[in-house]
Amino acid sequence: MKMKITATLLSLVLLCLCVAGCGTAQANAAEKKDGGELNLFVWTEYVPDSVVEKFTEETGIKVNMSTFSSNEDMLAKVKSEAPGAYDVLNPSDYMVAQMIAQDMLKELDFDQLPNFSHIGESYKNPSYDPGNVYSVPYMGGAGAIVVNTDKVDKEIKSYADLFDPSLEGQLVVLDDFRAVIGMTSKALGYDLNETDPAKLEEVSAKLMELKKNVALYDSDSPKSALIAGDCSAGMIWSAEVAMAMEEVPSIEVVYPEEGPYLFFDNWVVSKESPNYDNAMKWINFVMDPENMAMILDEFPYLCANTDAIKLKGDEYSSNPAKNPPADAIAKGSYVENLDSETLDIYNEMWTKLKE
C-alpha cells in the first residue's frame, strides 16, 4: 500500500513539474511573441522578406515594412505622416545630411550596436554624418551603364554614348532626377551637382536628346525590362545589372569613363520613433555578418560589412556589378545637397523631360 501511495505521489509531483514547465515555456513564448513592433521604411527591393522573418523569429518583434523609390519621396512621406509613423529609415548619403539639418533623426546608442565592429573603416565617419552620430552604412553602388550586347551594336563606354540616336526607344533609366540630370551633366563634362545656370541650360537641352531614347523610367526593378527584352541598355543601379546578368548572359555592366553616379544608403532612426530599442535591435541584427550575407544573396549591392563580404567569397568580390571596382569608385561622384534656387531648376528640367 505504501509503495502504491508513494508511486501516486511521485506521479503527481512529475505532473506538477510538467505543468509548471509548460507554463514557463508558454510564458517565455508569450514574452517573445510580445516583443513589440518596428516600422521600417526602406528602398524597394532592398530588404529580403526572409531576413525580416528571421528577425521576428529571433526577437518576437513584429515588423511593418513599407517601401519608397526615391529619397525625395521618402522625405515627403515622412513629413506628411503623423509623428512616430516610422522607426527606422533608409536614406542615401546626401539625404542623411538633409535630415540631420532638419532635426529629423535621433542619435544612435552604440552600446546597443556591437556589430558596428563589422563595418569597414573606410565606410565609417562619413562626411554627411561625422562620427556616425545618426547613421550606420548599409549598402550602396553606382548608377551603372547596362548593355545587352546581343541587341546593341554600338560600343558603349560613357554616359555620353547613351544619347546616341541609334538607341532611340531602347533605354531604361532610373526614375531619379538627381541621377539622370547628374548623368547628363557628366556627359557634357560638367559636375554631377552642377549649379552654374549657364551650364544647366546646356544640360536641359541635352536632356531633350535623351528623352527620345528613354523607353522607361524605373527605380524599383529596372532589371525587369532588360530581362524581358523590352529595353536593351540604360543607366540603373549596379546591383540590378548584376541580377539581370544572371538571367541574360549577354547583359554586361559598364562603368562610364566620366565616372559614375555613386550612392550609399544608411540606417537611421526617426526622431519621433516610438520603438527606439527595437530600432537598435534591427540595426544591430542587420550588421551581423551572416544576416548581411543573406541580404547580399538576394540583393547584391556594394556592402559596407567587410566580414559579410568574406563570407560571400570570390563569387561576390570578383563580380564587377556586385562589387564595383576601386577605380570606378575613385572616379565617381556622390550627390550633394543643392540650394533651393538650383533645385527649382532641376525640378523644371525633370518635369520637362517626363512630359
Buried (B, 14 or more C-beta within 10 A) or exposed (E): EEEEEEEEEEEEEEEEEEEEEEEEEEEEEEEBEEBEEBBBBBBEBBBBEEBBEBBBEEBBBBBEBEBBBBBBBBBEBBEEBEEEBBBBBBBBBBBBBBBBEEEBBBEBEEEBBEBBEBBEEEBBEBEBBEEBEBBBBBBBBBBBBBBBBEBBEEEBBBBBBBBBEEBEEBBBBBBBBBBBBBBBBBBBEBBBBBBEEEBBEBBBEBBEBBEEBBBBBBBBBBBBBBBEEEBBBBBBBBBBBBBBBEEBEEBBBBBBBBBBBBBBBBBBBBBBBBBBBBBBBBBBBBBBBEBBBBBBEBBBBBBBBBBBBEBBEEEBEEBBBBBBEEEBBEBBBBBBBBEEEBBEBBEEBBEEBEE
